Every structure is written in C-alpha cells, then in structure tokens.
Amino acid sequence: MAVDGTETRTGKTGLKPFSINGRFLSQKTTGVQRYALEITREIDRQLGPGRELRGTLIAPCAVDPGAHPNLATDIAAGPGNIFWEQTTLVRRAKGMLLCFGNTGPIAYRDKIVCIHDANVMLEPQSYSPKFRAYLRLITPLVVGTSRHIVTVSDYSARMLAETGIARRHDIKVAPNGHEHALRWSTEASGVAAEYGIDRPFVLLVGSLAAHKNWAVVAKVARELAEKGIDVVACGAGGAEFSRLDEAGYASFKMLGRISDDDLGWLYRNAVCLLFPSTVEGFGIPLVEAMALDCPVVASNASCMPSIVGDAGALLDPHDPKPWLDAVLALSGAPERRRLFVERGRERVKQFSWAKSAAVYLDLL
C-alpha cells in the first residue's frame, strides 16, 4: 500500500479500511487525550450495518481487548513518541488515518487531523520554548499533508484561520462531548476524606499555564476563605502544583491529578466551577460541570460564551471583583444556583460525542 493510504477495499468483506492513531493511549489524560479516547469509543459504537467500514486502532501499548469490540487492534509496541508516530505508525496504517491529538505522521498523506487550538500562537508564554518551536514547526507540515482538518469549536476554527494554520472553509468542527462524565461513579469517591474537604468550595480544573489565568482566582481566594469558601484545584501534576505556594496560591487546596470518580464528586459538590481562561480551543471542564449539575462561572473571552451560553455567569477574566461577587451570589442564593444547574442540563445536550464521531465517520 502506498504511503498516501490509497487502499480502499481489502479482502472478501469489501469493507473500506481506516486506521486510528493510538498514540494518545500512551499519554496522560488531559483534554486532548479525553477527546481522542471518547471519539474512538463512539466511532467503535457506531460501526456496524450501514457503515461499510473496517477500522483498526494502532496502539503503541497494550489495549483493553473489550474496550473497542468493533475495532481491530494492532499493537505496534513502542514508546508512543514522535518517532513512533512518524515511522512505525506510517508502516502500519491502512486507509484513512484518524489523528485526534494535534499531530500526525507527515509522510502519510491520507489522514484526518484534529488541531484543537491555536494557543501556541495566541498565548506563547504558556508553553516552553522547546515545545513552542516543535509545534510551530510540525503543525504546518501536518496540516499541509492532511486530507481533512477538524477542530473543536467555531472559535478555534477562526483562530486557526487567522493565524494562518489552515483555511476556514477547509476546517470541520467536531466539539467535545459530555457523556463520559455521566459514567463516573461519584459514590465511589473518597476525595473529601483524603484531602480534608469539609467546607463549601469552588473548583478549578486545569493547570498553571498562563492562559488558564488562575491568578484572578488567587486574588480573591483569601476573601472567599474568610466567607467560609475554599478553593480546590486539580488537574495538574504534583511537580506543577509544587510551585503554587511560590506563585501566591498558598490558600488553595491542591489535589494534583485525581481519578474521574473523584473529579465527578467535586463537580457534584462544588459551589461552582471557576473557569477564568483567557483562551481555549474548547474547555472540556465546562461541559463536564454542566453534565454533573455544577454551576459554571467562566471567562467571557475566547470560546467560552459559545459553550456556556446563558447557563452560567460570563465575566471579565482580568477583573477579580466580579468573580468574588459571582461566587458569593451563588453561595447565598440557592434559587440562582438551581437556575444555572437547570440551564446547564439543557445546554450540555448540544455537545455530544455521538454527533462529533459522526463528523469523522462522514469524512471517511
């Protein structure tokens, strides 16, 4: 088979082959990996009568054999790094190659790549010089050698176009979904006892990257504590959170990476999710929170208004006072909190893994 993946039908089945880049299976789960996991799961679910397709998940590591019953699995053992993606994956792929995590093999032209955002261009200070240089080098090469480009929001599509990464009319949008959060077993969580969470709290999910803008919350954390409300932060690794005290976040409860069940418990029990980012491609905590009846207080910048709509409070990410006021209003007004919860339940239905997986399947 040619490196351009031009094989279309194989064997007696007459089914059109495609492959999935399983590099994400060897990586820690953040928003990008969550997207890849859930789109893969949903593509597997939708394969069957009416879809004359035969898919193979190419993974650099062991895979749960029952996780994707309708996909074949090809274990191409290796480190799952850039070299694996640019060499081993090229040799093993058949048909259209789906790449859900911002990169893909440059030498394999018959591919669909999801570029989640243009943040490395918009907020370069959030990334190390080495990582910036890598993305700025590889992204145009990956995009230029792909059949189709997908991203996760209309905002992200506009930014990819404005920064010259791809032409807007060439980009399809397949947003993050929310259904995965409904599978979490919050009753199994012991996070409250483990971390001594015994007062009302607001929740931050993410990292200390500059564009996450946790500084605006740090500026009101002491006043919140005086009102009996803690700030609980999770998502980043322990090494990153070890910098919190130095950065002025001493009053935060710092949980680091936690299980999905624990995260679900936090959403279910928080006064609200605070999401003050200045730029995002999507912001998956927003839909997770709405799915689990957690009110959202988010930045009014970037893609956030298009995701939250009227289901939460949208605030200036640079002015701390409205963030304090919004938390106190939700804490002291149960009816306002209920309104956001009810609106969130309806709003989140717009963001479905099933619909987004269908975007990819329709491109095959």
N, C-alpha and C positions, 0 to 999 in steps of 0.2 A: 504493500500500500504506500502511496506517495505521502510525503510529509504534509501535504496540504489536506489530507484526510478525505480524498475524493471517493473512497469506497462508500457505496450507498446501500448495497444489499449483500448479505452474506448467507451462505448455506441454504438448507432446504426450507427454512422458516420464512424466507422472503421479508424479514423484518429489517428495517433501516437501523444500523448501529449508531450509537453515540456513546461518549465516554464522559465521566465526571472526574475532574481534577480533585483528588482526595488529600491534597497537601494539608488542608485545614484540620484533618484528623490527628495530625501530629503536633498541633499547636494548642496553646492555652486558649480557653474560650473567652473571647471578648465579643463585641457586637458583630464584627465581621465573621468570626467563626460560627457564631449563633446563626447568622443568616445562612451560611453555607450548610450547616447541619440541618436546618429546618427546610430549606428549599430542596435539599437532597431527599429528606424524608417524604416530603409531599410529592415530589416527582415520582418516587417509588410507589406511593399510594395511587397515583393517577395512571400508572402504566397498566395496560390491560386492553380489553376489547375496544376497538375504535382508535387505538393508538398503535399504529404499526411500527413500533419502535422496540429496539433491544438495547438496553443500557448496561454499561459496565462502570462500576466505581473503582477507580485505580487508586490504591492507597499505599502509602509508604510504611504502614504499620498494621498490626492485627486489627480486625474489624469484627464487631459482634455479628455472627452469622445470621441472627434473627432480626437484625435492625432494619434490613432492606430486602425483604423477601422477593421482590420483583426485579431487583438489580443483580446482575452478576458481580462478583467481587474479584479483582485482580490484585493480589498483594505483591507489589513491586517494592520489596523491602529496601529501605534506605533511610537516610537522615531526614527526609522531608524538607530539605532546604532548597535554596535557589538552584543549586547544581542539579539536584534530583528533578526539579521541575523543568529545567532546561534540557535535560538529557534523557533520563530514564522514562519520564512521562511521555516524551516525544516518541520513543520507541514502542511504547505500549498502547498508545491511544489509537482508537479506531472511530471513523466517522467524526461528526461534530464533537468538539471537546468543550464542555462547560466548565468555566473557571469562575468561581464565586468570590474570590478574595483579593481583588485588585491587581493580581499579576497572572501571568500565564507564559507558556513557552513561546518565545519569539519565532522559533523555527517551524512552529506548527500553525499554519495559517487558517485552517478550518476550525475556528474556535469562537465561542461567545464569552466575553469577559465582563464581569461586573466591576466597575470602578465606583466605589462607594461615595467618594467625595473628592473635592479639590483642595482639601485642607492644607496640604503641604505647600500649596501656592498661596493660600489665603492667610494662613497662620503659621508661617515657617518656624516661629520661635517655639512652637510646641514639640518640635522634633529635633533630634540630634543632627549635627552637620552631616554625619555619615549617612544617616537614614534619608535625610533630605536629598542628598546627592544621588543616592540609589534610586529613589522614587522618580526624581526629575529625569534621570537617565532612562529608566526602564519603562515608565508609563507611556511615553510617546511611541516607543518601539512596540509595546504590547498592543496599544490601540491601533497603530498603523498596520499591524499584521493580523487583525481580527475581522471576522465576517460581521459580527454584531457587537455593539456596546450597550450595556444595560447599567442603570444606576437606580438609586433607592428613593429618590424624591424629585419632584419637578425643580425644586431649588437646586439640588445637586446637578441636575442636567443643565440648568442655566449656567452654573459656575464652571462646569466642565467646558462649556462652550466659550464663556467669557475669558477663561484662562488659556484657551487655545488647545485644550487636550483633545476635544472631539467636537464635531459639528452637531448642533442641537437636533437637527432633523434625522441624524443617524442614531440617536440615543433612545432606547426604550426605557420605561420606568417600571420597576417591579419592587414595590416597597417591602419593608419588613412587616411581618405579621405579629399576631398576639397570642395565637392558640397555644404555643408552648407553655406560657405561664399558667394556663388552666390545668396543665398536667402536674404542676408542682404540688407536693403534699405538705402543706404548711403545718398540719397537725404533727408531723414527724420532727419538726424543728425544735432544737434546744438552744437556739441562739440567744434568747433572752437571759437564760440562766448562765450560759457560758460567758457572756460579756457584761453581765450585770445591768441589763436594760430594764430599769424599774420605774422610769418616769416617762411622761409623754415625750415624743421625739419627732424631729423632721429627718428626712432621709436624703442622702447624697449617694449617687451611684456613678462610678466612673474612675477618674484618675486625677493626678495633679498636673496634667498637661495644661499649658497656659490657656488654651481656648475653652477648657472646662470651667474656668472662671470661678473656682471655689472661693477665691479671695473675697467676693462680695458677701458670701455667707459668713466667712470668718469675721467680717467687720461687725456683724450683728449677733454673733454666737454668744457673747457674754451677756448681752441684754436678754436673749432668749433663755439662757441658763437662769438668770435672775427671776424670770417668769415661770420657771419650773419646766422648761422645754430643752431637751438635749439635742445635739446634732450628731447623728450616726452616719458615718461614712464607710462605704465598702466598695470593692471592685478592684482597686489597685493591689499590686503585690506588696509583701511586707517591706521589702527594701525601699519601695517608693514611699510608703506610709511612714517609714522611719524618719523622713525629712519633715514631717508635719510640724513637729514642735519648733524646728528651726524656721519654718515658714509662717509662724504665727497662728497655728491651728491647734494649740495646746488643749483647748476645751472640747475638741471633737472626740467622740468615741470612735476609735479607728479599728475596724474589723478586718481589713485586708480582703483577700479572696474568701468567699464563703460558698456554701452549697446552694443549689437552686431552691431547695426547700426552705433554707434559712432566708434567702432573699425574698421568697414569697411571703414568709411570715412578716418580714419587715414592711413590705408593701401593705399588707393587710392591716397592720397595726400602727403605721405612722400617721401623724397628724396630716402630713402631705409629703410628696416628693418635691424637692427643690432641684431645678434643672436650669442653672444660670449660664449655660454655654453661650459663647459669642458666635460660634459657627459649628454646625454639624451637617453631616450628609443626611442623617435621619434622626437618630436619638432613640434607640430602642427602649430605654427605660420609660419613656413617655407612654408607649402602648402597653408595656408590662404593668405599669402603675394603673392605668385606666382599666385594664382587664381584671385587676385584683382590687378594685374599689378603693384605690388610693387617690385622693385629690392631687392635682398637678399645679404647681406654681413654676412657671417656666419663663425663660427669656423671650422677649418679643422680637428677637433677631433671627436671621437665617431661616431654616425650615420650620422652626418651632410653631409659628402661628398656623401653618398649613396642616400640622399634625394635631395640635391641641384644639384648634377652633375655639368654640365657646365652652369647652368642657373643663377649662381651668383658667387661672389668672396668668396673664402675659405681661411681663414687667421689663423695664429698662435694665439691662444686665450690668450697667455701670453705677447705678444709684442704689445703695444698700437699704435706705429707709423704707421704700415700698415693699421690700422683701420681708422686713421685720413686721410691717403692718399687715401684710397678707397672711403670715403665719399666725399672728395673734388673732386676726379676724376669723380664721378657720378654727382655731382652738377654742374661741369663745362663742362661736355661733354654729351649733350643730346643724341648723337648717341650711346654712350656706354650704357646709361640708357635704350634706346629703345631696344638694343640688349638683355639685361638681361630680359626685360619685355617679348619680343617675345619668348625667350628660356623658360622662366618660364611658359608661357601659354601652351607650348607643354609638358614640363617636368611634370607639375602637373596632366596631364591626366593619369599618371601611378598610381596615388593614389586616389582610388575610394571607397566610402562607399559601393557601389553596389558589387564590387568584394570581399571586406572584409566580408560583410554579408554572401555572398555565401560560404565562408570558414566555417563559423559556421553552416549554414544550411546543408552543406555536411557532417558534423560530427554527425548530429542527427540520 
